[in-house]
Amino acid sequence: MDTNDRPHYSDEELEEFRQLILEKLSKAQHEYDTLCEEWNNSEGNDTTDTASTFKVLEEGAYTLGKEEASRMAQRQLDFIKKLQAALVRIDNKTYGICRETGKLIPKERLRAVPHATLSIDGKNMKK
């Protein structure tokens, strides 16, 4: 099939999605940076003046907090990578085409999940 025969969004529509993705990417990057700061923060609550029992509990809570921040940062990084891949698809003019059905993913879905590569039908076919 010739690339001109494939369904695709217009340049204006792709630009609309690019702006949406750039906004989400900026917010996601800020959130990622905040999570990394939280994860790398060694200051935290000082436990030097607490009883040893409380110190152990506090250190355990601190460790759990760092682990959660690390998991959240990793999820945020994955989201950032998906958004960046969506920008590449916009540049290649393949954005919004379901990789399973080859049809256009509805705009409503792309506005809700701008990094989507599957339409709902395509997603259901994968199950």
N, CA, C and O atoms as a MOPAC input file, in Angstrom:
PM7 MOZYME 1SCF
protein

 N      0.84000 1    -1.17700 1     0.00000 1
 C      0.00000 1     0.00000 1     0.00000 1
 C      0.88100 1     1.23500 1     0.00000 1
 O      1.79400 1     1.33300 1     0.82000 1
 N      0.64100 1     2.15700 1    -0.87400 1
 C      1.36500 1     3.41400 1    -0.95700 1
 C      1.09700 1     4.22200 1     0.31400 1
 O     -0.01600 1     4.20100 1     0.83900 1
 N      2.10700 1     4.92700 1     0.80500 1
 C      1.92000 1     5.68400 1     2.04800 1
 C      0.85900 1     6.76700 1     1.88600 1
 O      0.24400 1     7.17400 1     2.87100 1
 N      0.63200 1     7.24100 1     0.65600 1
 C     -0.39900 1     8.24600 1     0.44300 1
 C     -1.79300 1     7.64400 1     0.55900 1
 O     -2.75500 1     8.37400 1     0.79800 1
 N     -1.92400 1     6.32900 1     0.39500 1
 C     -3.21700 1     5.65600 1     0.49500 1
 C     -3.58500 1     5.34200 1     1.94200 1
 O     -4.75000 1     5.08600 1     2.24800 1
 N     -2.60400 1     5.36000 1     2.82000 1
 C     -2.84700 1     5.04900 1     4.22900 1
 C     -3.62000 1     6.17600 1     4.89300 1
 O     -3.44400 1     7.34800 1     4.55900 1
 N     -4.48400 1     5.80700 1     5.84200 1
 C     -5.17700 1     6.88300 1     6.57900 1
 C     -4.15600 1     7.64600 1     7.42200 1
 O     -3.21000 1     7.05700 1     7.94600 1
 N     -4.34700 1     8.91800 1     7.54500 1
 C     -3.46200 1     9.70600 1     8.40300 1
 C     -4.15700 1    11.01000 1     8.77500 1
 O     -5.10300 1    11.45200 1     8.12300 1
 N     -3.65400 1    11.60000 1     9.83800 1
 C     -4.16800 1    12.88900 1    10.27200 1
 C     -3.47800 1    13.99100 1     9.47800 1
 O     -2.33700 1    13.83800 1     9.04300 1
 N     -4.18700 1    15.10800 1     9.29600 1
 C     -3.63500 1    16.24700 1     8.56100 1
 C     -2.49800 1    16.87900 1     9.36300 1
 O     -2.34700 1    16.62300 1    10.55800 1
 N     -1.70800 1    17.70300 1     8.69000 1
 C     -0.61200 1    18.40100 1     9.37300 1
 C     -1.13600 1    19.26200 1    10.51800 1
 O     -0.49500 1    19.35500 1    11.56500 1
 N     -2.29300 1    19.89000 1    10.32900 1
 C     -2.88100 1    20.72200 1    11.37600 1
 C     -3.28000 1    19.87400 1    12.58400 1
 O     -3.05700 1    20.26400 1    13.73000 1
 N     -3.86600 1    18.71900 1    12.31400 1
 C     -4.26200 1    17.82200 1    13.40900 1
 C     -3.03200 1    17.28500 1    14.13100 1
 O     -3.02000 1    17.18300 1    15.35700 1
 N     -1.99700 1    16.94200 1    13.36300 1
 C     -0.76400 1    16.45100 1    13.98300 1
 C     -0.13000 1    17.53500 1    14.85600 1
 O      0.42500 1    17.23900 1    15.91400 1
 N     -0.21400 1    18.77700 1    14.41200 1
 C      0.34100 1    19.87600 1    15.19700 1
 C     -0.43500 1    20.04100 1    16.50800 1
 O      0.15200 1    20.32500 1    17.55200 1
 N     -1.74900 1    19.86300 1    16.44400 1
 C     -2.56300 1    19.91900 1    17.66300 1
 C     -2.10600 1    18.84200 1    18.65500 1
 O     -1.95500 1    19.10300 1    19.84900 1
 N     -1.89200 1    17.63400 1    18.13900 1
 C     -1.43500 1    16.54800 1    19.01200 1
 C     -0.02100 1    16.80700 1    19.51900 1
 O      0.29800 1    16.48600 1    20.66400 1
 N      0.83400 1    17.39000 1    18.66300 1
 C      2.20700 1    17.70800 1    19.09200 1
 C      2.16400 1    18.64800 1    20.30400 1
 O      2.88000 1    18.43200 1    21.28100 1
 N      1.33300 1    19.67900 1    20.24200 1
 C      1.23800 1    20.63900 1    21.34300 1
 C      0.73200 1    19.95300 1    22.61900 1
 O      1.24700 1    20.20400 1    23.70900 1
 N     -0.26300 1    19.09900 1    22.47800 1
 C     -0.79000 1    18.35300 1    23.61900 1
 C      0.30700 1    17.48300 1    24.24600 1
 O      0.46100 1    17.44100 1    25.46600 1
 N      1.05300 1    16.80000 1    23.39700 1
 C      2.11400 1    15.91700 1    23.88600 1
 C      3.23300 1    16.72800 1    24.53200 1
 O      3.75900 1    16.33100 1    25.57100 1
 N      3.60300 1    17.85100 1    23.93500 1
 C      4.65600 1    18.68500 1    24.51500 1
 C      4.25700 1    19.20600 1    25.89700 1
 O      5.09600 1    19.28400 1    26.79500 1
 N      2.99400 1    19.55900 1    26.06900 1
 C      2.51100 1    19.98300 1    27.39400 1
 C      2.62900 1    18.84100 1    28.39500 1
 O      3.14000 1    19.02300 1    29.50000 1
 N      2.15200 1    17.66200 1    28.00100 1
 C      2.21800 1    16.49900 1    28.90200 1
 C      3.67000 1    16.12200 1    29.19100 1
 O      4.00300 1    15.73100 1    30.30900 1
 N      4.52000 1    16.23900 1    28.19500 1
 C      5.92800 1    15.90900 1    28.35300 1
 C      6.60100 1    16.86000 1    29.34300 1
 O      7.40300 1    16.43200 1    30.17300 1
 N      6.27700 1    18.13500 1    29.25700 1
 C      6.83400 1    19.11800 1    30.17700 1
 C      6.41800 1    18.81000 1    31.61800 1
 O      7.24600 1    18.83100 1    32.52800 1
 N      5.12900 1    18.52300 1    31.81500 1
 C      4.63600 1    18.18400 1    33.15300 1
 C      5.26300 1    16.89200 1    33.66100 1
 O      5.64800 1    16.79200 1    34.82600 1
 N      5.36000 1    15.90100 1    32.77000 1
 C      5.92600 1    14.60400 1    33.15900 1
 C      7.39200 1    14.75400 1    33.54100 1
 O      7.84800 1    14.14100 1    34.50600 1
 N      8.13300 1    15.56700 1    32.78900 1
 C      9.54900 1    15.78000 1    33.08500 1
 C      9.71700 1    16.47000 1    34.43400 1
 O     10.60300 1    16.12200 1    35.21400 1
 N      8.85500 1    17.45700 1    34.70000 1
 C      8.90900 1    18.15400 1    35.98800 1
 C      8.62800 1    17.17400 1    37.13200 1
 O      9.32500 1    17.17700 1    38.14700 1
 N      7.60400 1    16.34100 1    36.95600 1
 C      7.26500 1    15.35200 1    37.98200 1
 C      8.40300 1    14.35700 1    38.18900 1
 O      8.72600 1    13.99000 1    39.31900 1
 N      9.00400 1    13.92700 1    37.08400 1
 C     10.14000 1    12.99600 1    37.16100 1
 C     11.29700 1    13.63200 1    37.93200 1
 O     11.89000 1    13.00100 1    38.80700 1
 N     11.61100 1    14.88200 1    37.60200 1
 C     12.69500 1    15.57600 1    38.30200 1
 C     12.40700 1    15.68300 1    39.79900 1
 O     13.30300 1    15.49800 1    40.62300 1
 N     11.15800 1    15.98100 1    40.14500 1
 C     10.76300 1    16.08800 1    41.55200 1
 C     10.93000 1    14.74000 1    42.25500 1
 O     11.44500 1    14.67300 1    43.37100 1
 N     10.49000 1    13.67000 1    41.59400 1
 C     10.62400 1    12.32600 1    42.18200 1
 C     12.09100 1    11.94600 1    42.36100 1
 O     12.46100 1    11.34400 1    43.36900 1
 N     12.92300 1    12.29500 1    41.38500 1
 C     14.35600 1    11.99400 1    41.49900 1
 C     14.98300 1    12.75300 1    42.65600 1
 O     15.81600 1    12.21700 1    43.38600 1
 N     14.57500 1    14.00300 1    42.81600 1
 C     15.08200 1    14.78500 1    43.95900 1
 C     14.66700 1    14.12800 1    45.26900 1
 O     15.46300 1    14.01700 1    46.20200 1
 N     13.40900 1    13.69400 1    45.32500 1
 C     12.90500 1    13.03600 1    46.52700 1
 C     13.68000 1    11.74700 1    46.78900 1
 O     14.04200 1    11.44800 1    47.92700 1
 N     13.92500 1    11.00000 1    45.73700 1
 C     14.62800 1     9.72300 1    45.86800 1
 C     16.07200 1     9.94800 1    46.29200 1
 O     16.60900 1     9.19300 1    47.10300 1
 N     16.69800 1    10.98200 1    45.74700 1
 C     18.11100 1    11.25300 1    46.04900 1
 C     18.31300 1    12.02600 1    47.34600 1
 O     19.44100 1    12.16000 1    47.82100 1
 N     17.22400 1    12.53700 1    47.92300 1
 C     17.33100 1    13.34900 1    49.12400 1
 C     17.83700 1    12.50300 1    50.28900 1
 O     17.15200 1    11.60300 1    50.77600 1
 N     19.03500 1    12.81400 1    50.71100 1
 C     19.59700 1    12.06500 1    51.84800 1
 C     19.39200 1    12.80400 1    53.15500 1
 O     19.66500 1    12.26500 1    54.22700 1
 N     18.90900 1    14.04500 1    53.06900 1
 C     18.69200 1    14.83500 1    54.28200 1
 C     17.58200 1    14.21000 1    55.10900 1
 O     17.83100 1    13.72600 1    56.21300 1
 N     16.36700 1    14.21600 1    54.59200 1
 C     15.23100 1    13.58100 1    55.24600 1
 C     15.08200 1    13.95300 1    56.70700 1
 O     15.66100 1    14.93800 1    57.16500 1
 N     14.32100 1    13.18200 1    57.42700 1
 C     14.15200 1    13.38500 1    58.86300 1
 C     15.33500 1    12.77100 1    59.57900 1
 O     15.65000 1    11.59500 1    59.39500 1
 N     15.97000 1    13.55900 1    60.37800 1
 C     17.12200 1    13.06100 1    61.12400 1
 C     16.64300 1    12.20200 1    62.28900 1
 O     15.70200 1    12.56300 1    62.99400 1
 N     17.29700 1    11.07400 1    62.47900 1
 C     16.89100 1    10.14900 1    63.54300 1
 C     17.93400 1    10.05500 1    64.64700 1
 O     17.87300 1     9.15000 1    65.47900 1
 N     18.89000 1    10.97800 1    64.66700 1
 C     19.97300 1    10.85900 1    65.64900 1
 C     19.52100 1    11.08000 1    67.07700 1
 O     20.15500 1    10.58900 1    68.01100 1
 N     18.41900 1    11.82300 1    67.26200 1
 C     18.02400 1    12.13300 1    68.63700 1
 C     16.81900 1    11.31900 1    69.11400 1
 O     16.19100 1    11.68100 1    70.10900 1
 N     16.49600 1    10.25200 1    68.43800 1
 C     15.35200 1     9.43800 1    68.83700 1
 C     15.83100 1     8.13300 1    69.45100 1
 O     16.96900 1     7.70700 1    69.25300 1
 N     14.95200 1     7.52700 1    70.18500 1
 C     15.28000 1     6.24400 1    70.79200 1
 C     15.54800 1     5.22500 1    69.68700 1
 O     15.05000 1     5.37200 1    68.57100 1
 N     16.33000 1     4.20100 1    69.99200 1
 C     16.74600 1     3.24000 1    68.96500 1
 C     15.56000 1     2.53700 1    68.30400 1
 O     15.60500 1     2.27400 1    67.10200 1
 N     14.50900 1     2.22800 1    69.05000 1
 C     13.34000 1     1.57200 1    68.47100 1
 C     12.68400 1     2.46600 1    67.42900 1
 O     12.35700 1     2.01800 1    66.33000 1
 N     12.49800 1     3.71300 1    67.77900 1
 C     11.88300 1     4.65300 1    66.84500 1
 C     12.79300 1     4.91400 1    65.65600 1
 O     12.33200 1     5.12000 1    64.53300 1
 N     14.09400 1     4.90200 1    65.92100 1
 C     15.06000 1     5.13000 1    64.84400 1
 C     14.93000 1     4.03300 1    63.79100 1
 O     14.93300 1     4.32700 1    62.59600 1
 N     14.81800 1     2.79200 1    64.20800 1
 C     14.67100 1     1.66800 1    63.28000 1
 C     13.38200 1     1.81000 1    62.48100 1
 O     13.38000 1     1.61800 1    61.26500 1
 N     12.28400 1     2.14600 1    63.15600 1
 C     11.00400 1     2.32800 1    62.46900 1
 C     11.06900 1     3.47700 1    61.46900 1
 O     10.57600 1     3.36900 1    60.34600 1
 N     11.68000 1     4.57100 1    61.89300 1
 C     11.77500 1     5.73900 1    61.01500 1
 C     12.64400 1     5.44200 1    59.80400 1
 O     12.31800 1     5.84700 1    58.68800 1
 N     13.75400 1     4.73500 1    60.02100 1
 C     14.62800 1     4.38300 1    58.90100 1
 C     13.91000 1     3.44200 1    57.93500 1
 O     14.08300 1     3.53600 1    56.72000 1
 N     13.09600 1     2.52900 1    58.49000 1
 C     12.32200 1     1.61800 1    57.63700 1
 C     11.31500 1     2.37700 1    56.78900 1
 O     11.16000 1     2.10400 1    55.59900 1
 N     10.63400 1     3.32900 1    57.40800 1
 C      9.66300 1     4.14600 1    56.66700 1
 C     10.37400 1     4.97900 1    55.60700 1
 O      9.86500 1     5.15400 1    54.50000 1
 N     11.54700 1     5.49000 1    55.94900 1
 C     12.33100 1     6.28600 1    55.00200 1
 C     12.73800 1     5.43000 1    53.79700 1
 O     12.65600 1     5.87600 1    52.65200 1
 N     13.17200 1     4.20900 1    54.06600 1
 C     13.57000 1     3.29600 1    52.98400 1
 C     12.38700 1     2.96300 1    52.09300 1
 O     12.50800 1     2.96000 1    50.86800 1
 N     11.23000 1     2.67900 1    52.71100 1
 C     10.02500 1     2.40400 1    51.91900 1
 C      9.64100 1     3.60900 1    51.07200 1
 O      9.23900 1     3.45800 1    49.91900 1
 N      9.76300 1     4.79000 1    51.63500 1
 C      9.46200 1     6.01100 1    50.89600 1
 C     10.37500 1     6.18400 1    49.69900 1
 O      9.92800 1     6.57800 1    48.62200 1
 N     11.66300 1     5.88700 1    49.88500 1
 C     12.61600 1     5.98900 1    48.77700 1
 C     12.30500 1     4.94100 1    47.70500 1
 O     12.41200 1     5.22700 1    46.51200 1
 N     11.92600 1     3.73900 1    48.11900 1
 C     11.59100 1     2.69700 1    47.14800 1
 C     10.36400 1     3.09100 1    46.33100 1
 O     10.32800 1     2.88400 1    45.11800 1
 N      9.35600 1     3.66200 1    47.00000 1
 C      8.14500 1     4.09900 1    46.30500 1
 C      8.48000 1     5.23300 1    45.33700 1
 O      7.99000 1     5.24500 1    44.20800 1
 N      9.29900 1     6.17300 1    45.76100 1
 C      9.70300 1     7.27600 1    44.87800 1
 C     10.45700 1     6.73400 1    43.66900 1
 O     10.29300 1     7.22900 1    42.55400 1
 N     11.28000 1     5.71800 1    43.89600 1
 C     12.02500 1     5.10700 1    42.79900 1
 C     11.08400 1     4.44600 1    41.79500 1
 O     11.25600 1     4.60100 1    40.58600 1
 N     10.08400 1     3.70400 1    42.29500 1
 C      9.09900 1     3.05700 1    41.40900 1
 C      8.30800 1     4.09300 1    40.62800 1
 O      8.08000 1     3.93700 1    39.42800 1
 N      7.88900 1     5.15100 1    41.31200 1
 C      7.11700 1     6.19700 1    40.64400 1
 C      7.97500 1     6.91500 1    39.59500 1
 O      7.48500 1     7.25600 1    38.51800 1
 N      9.23500 1     7.14100 1    39.90700 1
 C     10.13900 1     7.78500 1    38.95200 1
 C     10.31500 1     6.90800 1    37.71500 1
 O     10.35100 1     7.41400 1    36.59300 1
 N     10.42500 1     5.60700 1    37.91600 1
 C     10.57800 1     4.69200 1    36.77800 1
 C      9.32800 1     4.70300 1    35.89800 1
 O      9.43100 1     4.71800 1    34.67200 1
 N      8.15000 1     4.69500 1    36.52300 1
 C      6.89400 1     4.77400 1    35.74800 1
 C      6.82900 1     6.08500 1    34.97100 1
 O      6.39900 1     6.11600 1    33.81800 1
 N      7.26000 1     7.16200 1    35.61300 1
 C      7.23800 1     8.47000 1    34.95800 1
 C      8.21300 1     8.49000 1    33.78300 1
 O      7.90900 1     9.05700 1    32.73400 1
 N      9.37900 1     7.87500 1    33.95500 1
 C     10.36000 1     7.80100 1    32.87600 1
 C      9.81100 1     6.99200 1    31.70100 1
 O     10.02300 1     7.35900 1    30.54500 1
 N      9.11600 1     5.90700 1    31.98500 1
 C      8.48700 1     5.11300 1    30.92400 1
 C      7.45600 1     5.95200 1    30.16800 1
 O      7.38600 1     5.88800 1    28.94100 1
 N      6.66200 1     6.73400 1    30.89000 1
 C      5.66300 1     7.60500 1    30.28100 1
 C      6.34200 1     8.64100 1    29.38400 1
 O      5.87700 1     8.90600 1    28.27500 1
 N      7.43200 1     9.22000 1    29.86200 1
 C      8.18700 1    10.20900 1    29.07800 1
 C      8.67900 1     9.57800 1    27.77900 1
 O      8.57900 1    10.18900 1    26.71500 1
 N      9.20500 1     8.37200 1    27.85900 1
 C      9.69100 1     7.68100 1    26.65100 1
 C      8.56200 1     7.42500 1    25.65800 1
 O      8.76200 1     7.54400 1    24.44900 1
 N      7.38200 1     7.07600 1    26.15600 1
 C      6.23300 1     6.85300 1    25.27200 1
 C      5.80100 1     8.14600 1    24.60000 1
 O      5.45100 1     8.14900 1    23.42000 1
 N      5.82600 1     9.24700 1    25.34800 1
 C      5.48300 1    10.54000 1    24.76600 1
 C      6.50900 1    10.95200 1    23.71500 1
 O      6.14600 1    11.48400 1    22.66500 1
 N      7.78500 1    10.70800 1    23.99300 1
 C      8.82600 1    11.03300 1    23.02100 1
 C      8.67400 1    10.19200 1    21.74800 1
 O      8.88900 1    10.69100 1    20.64300 1
 N      8.30500 1     8.92500 1    21.90300 1
 C      8.07600 1     8.06200 1    20.74400 1
 C      6.88100 1     8.57100 1    19.93100 1
 O      6.87900 1     8.48000 1    18.70300 1
 N      5.87500 1     9.10100 1    20.61400 1
 C      4.71100 1     9.65900 1    19.91900 1
 C      5.12900 1    10.86700 1    19.08600 1
 O      4.62000 1    11.05700 1    17.98100 1
 N      6.04100 1    11.67800 1    19.59400 1
 C      6.53700 1    12.82700 1    18.82200 1
 C      7.26300 1    12.36500 1    17.56200 1
 O      7.14500 1    12.99200 1    16.50900 1
 N      8.00600 1    11.27900 1    17.67000 1
 C      8.68300 1    10.71300 1    16.49200 1
 C      7.65100 1    10.25400 1    15.46400 1
 O      7.82500 1    10.46600 1    14.26400 1
 N      6.57600 1     9.62500 1    15.94000 1
 C      5.52100 1     9.18100 1    15.02000 1
 C      4.84600 1    10.37300 1    14.34500 1
 O      4.44600 1    10.28900 1    13.18400 1
 N      4.72200 1    11.48300 1    15.07500 1
 C      4.17200 1    12.69200 1    14.46100 1
 C      5.10200 1    13.15700 1    13.34900 1
 O      4.64600 1    13.47700 1    12.25100 1
 N      6.40200 1    13.19600 1    13.62600 1
 C      7.37900 1    13.61200 1    12.60700 1
 C      7.33300 1    12.69500 1    11.39100 1
 O      7.50900 1    13.14900 1    10.26000 1
 N      7.09800 1    11.40600 1    11.62300 1
 C      7.04400 1    10.41700 1    10.53000 1
 C      5.66500 1    10.34600 1     9.87600 1
 O      5.46100 1     9.62100 1     8.90300 1
 N      4.72100 1    11.11500 1    10.43200 1
 C      3.32500 1    11.13400 1     9.96000 1
 C      2.65300 1     9.75900 1    10.06300 1
 O      1.78600 1     9.41200 1     9.26000 1
 N      3.07200 1     8.99500 1    11.06300 1
 C      2.43000 1     7.70700 1    11.34700 1
 C      1.65000 1     7.76000 1    12.65500 1
 O      1.08400 1     6.75800 1    13.09100 1
 N      1.62400 1     8.93100 1    13.27200 1
 C      0.93400 1     9.10000 1    14.54700 1
 C     -0.56600 1     8.88000 1    14.37100 1
 O     -1.17100 1     9.33800 1    13.40100 1
 N     -1.14200 1     8.17600 1    15.32400 1
 C     -2.59300 1     7.99300 1    15.33400 1
 C     -3.07900 1     6.83900 1    14.48900 1
 O     -4.28500 1     6.66300 1    14.31700 1
 N     -2.16500 1     6.05300 1    13.96000 1
 C     -2.54700 1     4.88200 1    13.17500 1
 C     -2.38500 1     3.65100 1    14.06500 1
 O     -1.30400 1     3.38500 1    14.58900 1
 N     -3.47100 1     2.91200 1    14.22300 1
 C     -3.45000 1     1.71300 1    15.06500 1
 C     -2.48000 1     0.69600 1    14.47100 1
 O     -2.56900 1     0.36500 1    13.28800 1
 N     -1.56900 1     0.20900 1    15.27900 1
 C     -0.58400 1    -0.75800 1    14.76900 1
 C     -1.17900 1    -2.14600 1    14.56600 1
 O     -0.55100 1    -3.00900 1    13.95400 1
 N     -2.38100 1    -2.36100 1    15.07400 1
 C     -3.03300 1    -3.66000 1    14.90200 1
 C     -4.00100 1    -3.64900 1    13.71800 1
 O     -4.01400 1    -4.58800 1    12.92200 1
 N     -4.80900 1    -2.59500 1    13.59600 1
 C     -5.83600 1    -2.55900 1    12.54600 1
 C     -5.42700 1    -1.72200 1    11.33100 1
 O     -5.97700 1    -1.89800 1    10.24400 1
 N     -4.46700 1    -0.81500 1    11.51200 1
 C     -4.05800 1     0.06700 1    10.42900 1
 C     -5.00800 1     1.23800 1    10.21900 1
 O     -4.81200 1     2.04400 1     9.31000 1
 N     -6.03200 1     1.33300 1    11.05400 1
 C     -7.00800 1     2.41600 1    10.94700 1
 C     -6.62400 1     3.54600 1    11.89500 1
 O     -5.80800 1     3.37600 1    12.80100 1
 N     -7.23600 1     4.70100 1    11.65900 1
 C     -6.97100 1     5.83200 1    12.54100 1
 C     -7.55400 1     5.59100 1    13.92700 1
 O     -8.68200 1     5.12000 1    14.07500 1
 N     -6.76600 1     5.92100 1    14.92600 1
 C     -7.24700 1     5.89100 1    16.30300 1
 C     -8.09600 1     7.14900 1    16.48200 1
 O     -7.65400 1     8.23600 1    16.11100 1
 N     -9.30000 1     7.03100 1    17.03900 1
 C    -10.15100 1     8.21600 1    17.20400 1
 C     -9.45100 1     9.32600 1    18.00100 1
 O     -8.69600 1     9.06800 1    18.93900 1
 N     -9.72800 1    10.55500 1    17.59500 1
 C     -9.11500 1    11.72100 1    18.24400 1
 C     -9.37700 1    11.73500 1    19.74900 1
 O     -8.49800 1    12.09400 1    20.53300 1
 N    -10.59200 1    11.34200 1    20.15000 1
 C    -10.93200 1    11.35700 1    21.57200 1
 C     -9.98000 1    10.47300 1    22.36900 1
 O     -9.55300 1    10.83900 1    23.46400 1
 N     -9.65200 1     9.31500 1    21.81900 1
 C     -8.72700 1     8.39800 1    22.49800 1
 C     -7.33500 1     9.01700 1    22.56300 1
 O     -6.66000 1     8.94100 1    23.59000 1
 N     -6.90900 1     9.63000 1    21.45800 1
 C     -5.57500 1    10.22500 1    21.43800 1
 C     -5.48000 1    11.42500 1    22.36700 1
 O     -4.41500 1    11.68900 1    22.92400 1
 N     -6.55900 1    12.14600 1    22.54000 1
 C     -6.54000 1    13.27200 1    23.47700 1
 C     -6.43500 1    12.75500 1    24.91400 1
 O     -5.78900 1    13.37600 1    25.75800 1
 N     -7.06800 1    11.62500 1    25.18100 1
 C     -7.02300 1    11.03200 1    26.52300 1
 C     -5.70200 1    10.30300 1    26.75900 1
 O     -5.12700 1    10.38700 1    27.84400 1
 N     -5.22300 1     9.58800 1    25.74100 1
 C     -3.98700 1     8.79700 1    25.83500 1
 C     -3.13700 1     9.13900 1    24.60300 1
 O     -3.12600 1     8.37800 1    23.63500 1
 N     -2.42600 1    10.27800 1    24.62900 1
 C     -1.74200 1    10.74200 1    23.42500 1
 C     -0.61800 1     9.83700 1    22.92200 1
 O     -0.17000 1     9.98600 1    21.78500 1
 N     -0.16600 1     8.91200 1    23.74400 1
 C      0.89500 1     7.99900 1    23.31900 1
 C      0.33500 1     6.65700 1    22.83200 1
 O      1.09100 1     5.71900 1    22.57800 1
 N     -1.00300 1     6.57200 1    22.70600 1
 C     -1.63900 1     5.31100 1    22.29600 1
 C     -1.15700 1     4.87800 1    20.91100 1
 O     -0.98900 1     5.70000 1    20.00900 1
 N     -0.94000 1     3.58100 1    20.76500 1
 C     -0.58100 1     3.01100 1    19.46100 1
 C     -1.62700 1     2.00500 1    19.00100 1
 O     -1.52200 1     1.42800 1    17.91900 1
 N     -2.64100 1     1.80500 1    19.84600 1
 C     -3.71700 1     0.87200 1    19.51700 1
 C     -5.06100 1     1.56200 1    19.69300 1
 O     -5.26900 1     2.30100 1    20.65500 1
 N     -5.96500 1     1.31700 1    18.76500 1
 C     -7.34400 1     1.74200 1    18.95100 1
 C     -7.97900 1     0.77200 1    19.94700 1
 O     -7.37000 1    -0.23400 1    20.31200 1
 N     -9.17600 1     1.06600 1    20.37500 1
 C     -9.88300 1     0.13800 1    21.28800 1
 C    -10.07800 1    -1.20600 1    20.58200 1
 O     -9.87300 1    -2.25700 1    21.19000 1
 N    -10.47000 1    -1.18200 1    19.31200 1
 C    -10.62300 1    -2.43700 1    18.55000 1
 C     -9.31500 1    -3.20000 1    18.48800 1
 O     -9.28000 1    -4.41500 1    18.68800 1
 N     -8.23900 1    -2.47900 1    18.20800 1
 C     -6.90900 1    -3.10600 1    18.13900 1
 C     -6.48700 1    -3.67200 1    19.47200 1
 O     -5.87600 1    -4.73900 1    19.53400 1
 N     -6.80400 1    -2.97200 1    20.53200 1
 C     -6.47600 1    -3.44000 1    21.88300 1
 C     -7.25900 1    -4.70800 1    22.20900 1
 O     -6.72100 1    -5.64400 1    22.80200 1
 N     -8.53000 1    -4.73200 1    21.81800 1
 C     -9.35600 1    -5.91500 1    22.05500 1
 C     -8.87000 1    -7.11200 1    21.23700 1
 O     -8.98600 1    -8.25300 1    21.68400 1
 N     -8.33600 1    -6.86500 1    20.06000 1
 C     -7.80900 1    -7.95800 1    19.22800 1
 C     -6.59200 1    -8.60900 1    19.87000 1
 O     -6.33800 1    -9.79500 1    19.66100 1
 N     -5.83600 1    -7.83600 1    20.65400 1
 C     -4.61100 1    -8.32600 1    21.29500 1
 C     -4.89700 1    -9.22700 1    22.48700 1
 O     -4.01900 1    -9.96300 1    22.94000 1
 N     -6.13600 1    -9.17100 1    23.00200 1
 C     -6.47900 1    -9.95300 1    24.21100 1
 C     -6.58500 1   -11.41300 1    23.90800 1
 O     -6.86400 1   -12.21000 1    24.80400 1

